[in-house]
Every structure is written in C-alpha cells, then in structure tokens.
Amino acid sequence: MSKIDCAVNVFASASLHLDVVDEFIAITQSKLSGTTSDFARDSLTDLLSGLTDQRESYRAVLAAAPTANALAA
C-alpha cells in the first residue's frame, strides 16, 4: 500500500469515526435531557465530555490532512 493510499484510508476512516461520534453525542445529549437521575446525569455528562474530546481529535486529523480527492490526484 502506498503512502497516498494509506493517507486516503486514514482520512476516510477518521471521517467515518467522526460521523459515528457525532451521532453518539446526539444520542447521549438526548438521553441526558430526558433523565432526572443525578447519577445518570453525572455519568452521561462524563461520557459526553469524552466523546467531545474524541470529536475534536478526529476534527484535528481531518483539518490537518489534505482531502482524499487531492491525495488521489
């Protein structure tokens, strides 16, 4: 596998992971707003914090990498 192929795969994977994390964040926020349990709220808030950190990591990877189309050209 060439460096370009590898970079394209990393970019595509990071993009997919970002989509999944965004969906999981939306689900977590929905569950958080629907619970009255203090324990569950604390737990979901901690989870949301970790997911937000992951989202920022994937965004940084995507921002640092050229687009997949540019790499393939």
Secondary structure, DSSP 8 states (H G I E B T S, - for coil): --HHHHHHHHHHHHHHHHHHHHHHHHHHHHHHHT---HHHHHHHHHHHHHHHHHHHHHHHHHHHS--HHHHH-
